[in-house]
Amino acid sequence: MRVDVVSIFPEYFAPLELSLIGRARAAGTLRLAVHDLRTWTHDVHRTVDDTPYGGGPGMVMRPEPWGEALDALAPPHASPPRLLVPSPAGVPFTQAMAHELAAEEHLLFACGRYEGIDQRVLDHAATRMPVTEVSLGDYVLFGGEVAVLVILEAVTRLLPGVLGNAGSLDEESHAHGLLEAPVYTKPPTWRGHDVPEILRSGDHGRIARWRREEGLVRTARRRPDLLAALDPAGLDKRDVAA
Ligand code: ADE
């Protein structure tokens, strides 16, 4: 997968050298390039923002550097990338979207700062490529950089060969619309707390059932919205009893 990121703070992306993302880059599974938006400015101050039309606080990112950046990274006659613009006004980022993005050939992230990017940049880009404004949640960050780190981590771990044990993708939270059951390792007793007996029973059928029930109970308590959205066709009688 090819990924380009445009930001006025390329230094934010240093962690992408580390751990499994760093390894995916070294292996060529992920071809990631981070670009400084100011490369596409032409004045001595390398200006990227200006005051908002209509008034109000803060600054808005000017369209010209963004237009040139997108022309350079998504040339009009080449196969277009999918443009992602992190914003608290975007559609919610979910595990389902992470899977969708993991199937793309080329992602291009535009990191806004201040009050955001002039809307015409997105409107013009949408004439050439699919554009998605995406939100991490109902809170406001300083800019899109941290959101891109989160999205890239969620997407990269779904790429073939990135996770050592791909089986863990099937068991984790959100894999089937439920939260994951709690996990334990040795020792069997620690500070007076025991590992649930069933996990030490060796009975794989009962263990799978226990994990399913714990996942259902956790989801009901913590995320009733997820439980309400579950497809009843995916439930069995034992789930209903739990
Ligand atoms: N930029 C600022 N706040 C954000 C959020 N909640 N999600 C994505 N991008 C953002």
Residues whose N, C-alpha, C, O or C-beta is under 5 A from the ligand:
A	BS01	ADE	P86 S87 P88 V134 S135 L136 G137 Y139 V140 L141 F142 G143 G144 A147
